[in-house]
Amino acid sequence: MALMGQSRWCDLIQDINRGDFTEIEVLLEELDTRLWPMLADHLFNYCDEVDPSALLSWASNRTIIGERVFAEHIIKRLKFGDRVICFHRRFMDPFYARTTSSLELYSAADSTHREQIVCSIMDQFLSDFVENIDYCPVQIASHPNFVVQPVDDVLDDPLIRIILNITVPLMKDPNGADISDVTIEEEATIIMKDCAGVLEDMCAQKKRKRSQQVSQLYDKWSGKLNQEMRDTLNPESVATALRILQAQVKPNEKHVKREEIKFLKYLERIPGHTVQSSPSRKSSALRDSKRSILLKSLSGEVDKSQALIDKIHQTRWKATKVSDRVTLYSSSLTGMSARMDVTLDSEDVISILRSLFNVPLLFAHWDFTDLDTSDTHRRTRFRRNFPFPFSPRECCVYTRIEMLREGEGVLLIDDDEATPPLDGYVRASAYLGGAHVQRQEGSSLVRFLLHCDLGGSVPQWVMNMQTKETFKLFTELASKLAEMK
């Protein structure tokens, strides 16, 4: 694979700003398909800050099978975008308010009357949905020449995609995105899940038996929903839809610059695409070094990947248990800290990182809820009650995967300070942690560390208890990872 300089990536950014994704198509041919989800993350995050309409139009028009697979990664990320949140906020806020206000009545009702309450809520919800469908950005993800068959007794495919991929998840998990200012009672999520079931039932296209009340709701709204979506997907409406899409969220220059820096840093680290320094290129290397420093100063953050690697290799770590392939370490770091080194037979670094990514690793035996997730990013809230007289603890963390080069990558776990703490809980802090995975001859070395502070006044024996639980988690994790080939 040819070596490419940083100028290529700067040119690529400029091309994207012009709506030209030719260089992305070239990059897709060069990249391992396992790296596509990460590229999709960075590409969409940048375009979402600038204007995602060109990217979504490009994605919707892919005809080559490989490019269509990548396009699906882009479309999936749309539900985390600012425009989709703005669209759903129009009818989800009233929906959340109605379910919360109906909680007392719902709790006292029998099953028949509960269904009546749910259908009443959904009747108003569907009315709001139809009223605001012109603001839906998802029509940009459909081909402008999309043709639908006029069959009013089933929901059309574009509607099903919107409802099942975006609306239903937001109903089932109202905390899954920063979408509402309404205070949502936890008990109200039961009603929301029932409402989500009605939508799922509507998308089943008469494959399920419906009650009379749900059937009446379906008959009332299916035709209207289909007609409104067809009008929205009409090629003559696309230009208007684009203007609405662009007007919903104005670009924030600071956010645009932040995402541009992140995107550039990612591109510069793509395996096989890094710039190699040589004596004949000292001036170029010097410029690259200065540019790297500039990027760090602009982003206001250090290179956390390198910081994690440095932290793993600190001399404070002392081996406490050594076996054939696993070594456990403790340290004198503030708070609770634990580390594990394990050698695996697998050479598939990306699969190892994904296996680690899919496990809620920070706190052993804590309850957890994913606030939002993608293929390479995860924001999670952990909660746990402690023995009297200690207050319950909670912590929010941000986990992400970064490939450093071919055969080497990191899983970064860091504190998510932006998420507000829960009432009645003491906020615990997550210090920089995660895993460094390096491919070796016929195996991979995984170095993993966790480091946190439980917050408040916690005696050392409680910290030690948490450390022991973490070591047990490490041992179980090592056994699962050892099964990878």
NUMISE-550515 format. One record per residue (C-alpha): x, y, z; residue in three letters. Coordinates in steps of 0.02 Angstrom, whole numbers, padded with zeros to 5 digits, always signed. Layout:
N
XYZALA
...
END
This chain:
485
+00000+00000+00000MET
+00073+00167-00049ALA
+00134+00288+00083LEU
+00037+00449+00089MET
+00076+00617+00167GLY
-00032+00721+00279GLN
-00070+00837+00133SER
-00180+00700+00063ARG
-00289+00707+00217TRP
-00301+00897+00214CYS
-00353+00886+00031ASP
-00479+00752+00077LEU
-00558+00867+00206ILE
-00572+01004+00076GLN
-00651+00881-00047ASP
-00779+00830+00084ILE
-00822+01012+00116ASN
-00859+01027-00071ARG
-00968+00871-00066GLY
-00840+00767-00162ASP
-00815+00592-00088PHE
-00707+00520-00227THR
-00556+00509-00112GLU
-00662+00416+00017ILE
-00705+00289-00117GLU
-00519+00267-00154VAL
-00482+00249+00032LEU
-00616+00114+00049LEU
-00527+00011-00084GLU
-00364+00024+00013GLU
-00430-00008+00188LEU
-00466-00173+00274ASP
-00656-00183+00286THR
-00639-00211+00474ARG
-00582-00030+00486LEU
-00734+00038+00394TRP
-00844+00063+00550PRO
-00711+00172+00631MET
-00690+00274+00471LEU
-00879+00293+00462ALA
-00881+00357+00641ASP
-00755+00495+00608HIS
-00823+00540+00436LEU
-01002+00556+00497PHE
-00954+00650+00656ASN
-00861+00779+00552TYR
-00996+00797+00419CYS
-01132+00806+00551ASP
-01050+00963+00621GLU
-01030+01042+00448VAL
-01180+00982+00347ASP
-01221+00796+00329PRO
-01336+00813+00178SER
-01199+00787+00047ALA
-01132+00635+00139LEU
-01305+00559+00158LEU
-01345+00590-00025SER
-01181+00508-00074TRP
-01215+00360+00041ALA
-01391+00335-00026SER
-01330+00325-00206ASN
-01199+00189-00183ARG
-01223+00046-00306THR
-01060-00051-00284ILE
-01089-00186-00153ILE
-00937-00142-00048GLY
-00979+00043-00047GLU
-01158+00002+00000ARG
-01095-00091+00153VAL
-00997+00063+00206PHE
-01147+00173+00167ALA
-01251+00071+00289GLU
-01125+00114+00425HIS
-01154+00298+00385ILE
-01343+00282+00385ILE
-01342+00192+00552LYS
-01247+00337+00629ARG
-01381+00457+00572LEU
-01487+00415+00724LYS
-01351+00488+00836PHE
-01341+00647+00731GLY
-01398+00819+00787ASP
-01527+00833+00647ARG
-01615+00673+00694VAL
-01619+00727+00875ILE
-01695+00894+00823CYS
-01826+00804+00718PHE
-01875+00682+00854HIS
-01876+00815+00989ARG
-02027+00891+00901ARG
-02140+00745+00948PHE
-02042+00647+01079MET
-02046+00785+01209ASP
-02238+00790+01208PRO
-02239+00600+01207PHE
-02128+00589+01361TYR
-02236+00718+01449ALA
-02397+00623+01409ARG
-02329+00455+01467THR
-02267+00532+01629THR
-02433+00617+01663SER
-02527+00454+01627SER
-02422+00351+01748LEU
-02543+00356+01895GLU
-02694+00312+01787LEU
-02597+00174+01699TYR
-02537+00096+01862SER
-02715+00081+01928ALA
-02791+00013+01767ALA
-02820-00168+01713ASP
-02746-00236+01551SER
-02892-00180+01442THR
-02891-00002+01507HIS
-02701+00003+01497ARG
-02714-00035+01313GLU
-02839+00107+01295GLN
-02718+00226+01380ILE
-02575+00169+01268VAL
-02680+00187+01110CYS
-02736+00360+01163SER
-02555+00414+01189ILE
-02505+00337+01022MET
-02649+00420+00931ASP
-02581+00590+00981GLN
-02402+00534+00949PHE
-02441+00481+00770LEU
-02532+00645+00742SER
-02376+00740+00798ASP
-02266+00626+00692PHE
-02367+00660+00535VAL
-02371+00846+00570GLU
-02181+00854+00583ASN
-02130+00728+00451ILE
-02073+00867+00333ASP
-01929+00897+00454TYR
-01871+00717+00444CYS
-01690+00711+00383PRO
-01700+00526+00341VAL
-01772+00560+00169GLN
-01598+00618+00120ILE
-01539+00440+00154ALA
-01656+00375+00021SER
-01623+00382-00164HIS
-01705+00538-00239PRO
-01790+00429-00370ASN
-01857+00308-00241PHE
-02024+00237-00297VAL
-02151+00160-00178VAL
-02300+00054-00218GLN
-02462+00138-00161PRO
-02525+00005-00040VAL
-02607+00089+00109ASP
-02636-00065+00217ASP
-02450-00087+00256VAL
-02316+00037+00306LEU
-02191+00080+00171ASP
-02009+00028+00191ASP
-01940+00204+00226PRO
-02062+00223+00370LEU
-02017+00054+00440ILE
-01832+00098+00436ARG
-01863+00262+00528ILE
-01979+00186+00657ILE
-01880+00028+00696LEU
-01705+00101+00684ASN
-01733+00268+00770ILE
-01904+00302+00845THR
-01932+00137+00937VAL
-01759+00137+01020PRO
-01790+00315+01081LEU
-01957+00260+01152MET
-01885+00110+01242LYS
-01733+00203+01307ASP
-01773+00388+01329PRO
-01602+00414+01408ASN
-01514+00339+01257GLY
-01489+00511+01180ALA
-01490+00690+01240ASP
-01662+00718+01168ILE
-01777+00785+01303SER
-01783+00912+01442ASP
-01933+00823+01519VAL
-01903+00737+01685THR
-01947+00555+01652ILE
-02006+00444+01794GLU
-01923+00273+01787GLU
-02094+00189+01803GLU
-02152+00282+01647ALA
-02034+00180+01540THR
-02157+00035+01558ILE
-02288+00136+01464ILE
-02158+00191+01337MET
-02111+00010+01301LYS
-02295-00031+01275ASP
-02307+00115+01154CYS
-02151+00056+01064ALA
-02235-00114+01048GLY
-02381-00033+00957VAL
-02260+00044+00831LEU
-02169-00121+00809GLU
-02338-00203+00782ASP
-02380-00077+00646MET
-02217-00121+00559CYS
-02256-00307+00563ALA
-02369-00285+00410GLN
-02515-00391+00468LYS
-02406-00536+00525LYS
-02473-00520+00702ARG
-02647-00529+00775LYS
-02699-00358+00835ARG
-02828-00309+00962SER
-02975-00207+00901GLN
-02906-00048+00979GLN
-02736-00067+00898VAL
-02816-00114+00732SER
-02921+00044+00735GLN
-02766+00146+00771LEU
-02675+00059+00629TYR
-02817+00085+00505ASP
-02829+00269+00552LYS
-02645+00312+00531TRP
-02559+00192+00412SER
-02626+00275+00255GLY
-02589+00450+00318LYS
-02413+00401+00370LEU
-02377+00323+00201ASN
-02445+00470+00103GLN
-02346+00597+00203GLU
-02186+00499+00181MET
-02217+00479-00006ARG
-02242+00666-00021ASP
-02081+00693+00075THR
-01986+00571-00036LEU
-02053+00651-00194ASN
-01902+00717-00293PRO
-01982+00889-00296GLU
-01978+00892-00106SER
-01795+00846-00088VAL
-01731+01023-00114ALA
-01848+01088+00021THR
-01799+00945+00135ALA
-01616+00988+00111LEU
-01647+01168+00162ARG
-01740+01110+00316ILE
-01601+00990+00358LEU
-01469+01125+00343GLN
-01570+01250+00444ALA
-01606+01135+00591GLN
-01431+01143+00664VAL
-01317+01287+00621LYS
-01131+01242+00610PRO
-01031+01285+00765ASN
-00857+01336+00709GLU
-00774+01273+00869LYS
-00860+01105+00853HIS
-00817+01095+00669VAL
-00634+01128+00706LYS
-00635+01001+00848ARG
-00706+00864+00737GLU
-00588+00911+00595GLU
-00440+00890+00710ILE
-00504+00722+00772LYS
-00535+00665+00594PHE
-00361+00717+00537LEU
-00279+00631+00685LYS
-00374+00472+00646TYR
-00328+00478+00461LEU
-00145+00503+00502GLU
-00149+00344+00607ARG
-00235+00231+00483ILE
-00130+00071+00474PRO
-00016+00074+00323GLY
-00046+00259+00289HIS
+00075+00340+00412THR
+00214+00453+00350VAL
+00388+00376+00371GLN
+00528+00497+00416SER
+00698+00484+00331SER
+00859+00588+00323PRO
+00806+00659+00155SER
+00642+00719+00228ARG
+00700+00808+00386LYS
+00613+00970+00341SER
+00451+00876+00304SER
+00465+00781+00468ALA
+00495+00944+00561LEU
+00339+01020+00483ARG
+00242+00863+00528ASP
+00305+00873+00707SER
+00256+01056+00722LYS
+00087+01018+00646ARG
+00060+00877+00771SER
+00098+00996+00915ILE
-00022+01123+00839LEU
-00159+00992+00827LEU
-00137+00949+01010LYS
-00141+01131+01063SER
-00296+01163+00959LEU
-00387+01011+01026SER
-00340+01052+01205GLY
-00301+00872+01247GLU
-00150+00760+01257VAL
-00125+00603+01154ASP
-00223+00488+01268LYS
-00168+00332+01176SER
+00013+00367+01216GLN
-00033+00424+01392ALA
-00117+00256+01421LEU
+00035+00160+01358ILE
+00149+00263+01470ASP
+00035+00231+01619LYS
+00039+00043+01589ILE
+00229+00045+01593HIS
+00246+00146+01753GLN
+00361+00069+01884THR
+00224+00081+02017ARG
+00146-00082+01958TRP
+00191-00234+02063LYS
+00149-00411+02010ALA
+00032-00494+02136THR
-00010-00655+02043LYS
+00085-00738+01901VAL
+00023-00887+01799SER
+00069-00963+01632ASP
-00007-00826+01524ARG
-00086-00704+01646VAL
-00004-00582+01766THR
-00104-00473+01886LEU
-00035-00311+01956TYR
-00079-00187+02092SER
-00005-00014+02115SER
+00014+00134+02232SER
-00092+00245+02119LEU
-00226+00349+02205THR
-00394+00260+02220GLY
-00428+00085+02154MET
-00308+00021+02022SER
-00279-00149+01944ALA
-00188-00212+01791ARG
-00179-00374+01693MET
-00059-00436+01559ASP
-00119-00584+01458VAL
-00047-00672+01305THR
-00175-00736+01179LEU
-00156-00857+01035ASP
-00257-00743+00922SER
-00168-00618+00808GLU
-00330-00526+00767ASP
-00303-00363+00860VAL
-00466-00284+00803ILE
-00569-00433+00862SER
-00482-00429+01031ILE
-00518-00244+01050LEU
-00700-00270+01002ARG
-00716-00411+01129SER
-00650-00295+01264LEU
-00760-00153+01200PHE
-00918-00259+01216ASN
-00890-00294+01402VAL
-00934-00162+01534PRO
-00759-00166+01605LEU
-00737-00023+01725LEU
-00825-00082+01883PHE
-00847-00263+01934ALA
-01025-00307+01990HIS
-01095-00133+01963TRP
-01261-00104+01875ASP
-01235-00017+01709PHE
-01336+00068+01572THR
-01272+00113+01400ASP
-01318+00295+01367LEU
-01266+00284+01185ASP
-01163+00165+01080THR
-01090+00142+00907SER
-00969+00015+00834ASP
-00818+00100+00911THR
-00887+00220+01043HIS
-00983+00185+01201ARG
-01047+00297+01341ARG
-01099+00202+01497THR
-01167+00245+01669ARG
-01120+00130+01814PHE
-01212+00124+01981ARG
-01191+00027+02142ARG
-01256+00027+02321ASN
-01126+00008+02459PHE
-01144-00057+02637PRO
-01212+00065+02766PHE
-01159+00202+02803PRO
-01086+00233+02630PHE
-01190+00322+02499SER
-01224+00238+02331PRO
-01100+00278+02193ARG
-01120+00314+02008GLU
-00999+00352+01869CYS
-01009+00390+01683CYS
-00871+00334+01566VAL
-00830+00351+01382TYR
-00752+00201+01295THR
-00680+00200+01121ARG
-00567+00100+01005ILE
-00418+00173+00914GLU
-00302+00081+00795MET
-00125+00150+00809LEU
-00049+00053+00665ARG
-00059-00118+00585GLU
-00062-00247+00724GLY
-00077-00122+00867GLU
-00223-00033+00946GLY
-00295+00032+01108VAL
-00459+00031+01201LEU
-00476+00196+01295LEU
-00585+00213+01450ILE
-00604+00389+01516ASP
-00716+00490+01630ASP
-00871+00568+01552ASP
-00882+00727+01654GLU
-01010+00807+01539ALA
-01151+00691+01594THR
-01235+00762+01750PRO
-01228+00656+01909PRO
-01383+00567+01974LEU
-01475+00636+02125ASP
-01439+00539+02284GLY
-01275+00467+02219TYR
-01094+00511+02250VAL
-01000+00531+02086ARG
-00853+00413+02067ALA
-00713+00461+01948SER
-00637+00355+01811ALA
-00455+00394+01777TYR
-00379+00354+01609LEU
-00378+00166+01582GLY
-00407+00033+01451GLY
-00306-00091+01351ALA
-00153-00090+01239HIS
-00152-00235+01115VAL
+00001-00281+01012GLN
+00016-00421+00886ARG
+00166-00535+00911GLN
+00230-00686+00818GLU
+00083-00807+00825GLY
-00001-00717+00970SER
-00054-00550+01043SER
-00005-00465+01205LEU
-00147-00377+01296VAL
-00104-00256+01435ARG
-00259-00196+01525PHE
-00280-00076+01670LEU
-00424+00000+01768LEU
-00405+00151+01881HIS
-00543+00243+01973CYS
-00586+00338+02132ASP
-00748+00296+02222LEU
-00765+00475+02281GLY
-00815+00542+02450GLY
-00743+00469+02610SER
-00711+00285+02576VAL
-00598+00180+02689PRO
-00458+00077+02614GLN
-00547-00088+02650TRP
-00687-00038+02531VAL
-00557+00006+02399MET
-00472-00162+02429ASN
-00640-00250+02410MET
-00665-00167+02241GLN
-00488-00213+02188THR
-00516-00397+02231LYS
-00678-00396+02132GLU
-00585-00319+01986THR
-00453-00455+01992PHE
-00592-00585+01983LYS
-00663-00493+01833LEU
-00491-00494+01752PHE
-00473-00682+01779THR
-00644-00715+01701GLU
-00603-00598+01558LEU
-00436-00684+01525ALA
-00525-00853+01514SER
-00648-00786+01386LYS
-00513-00702+01284LEU
-00410-00862+01286ALA
-00547-00946+01185GLU
-00511-00830+01037MET
-00408-00907+00897LYS
END
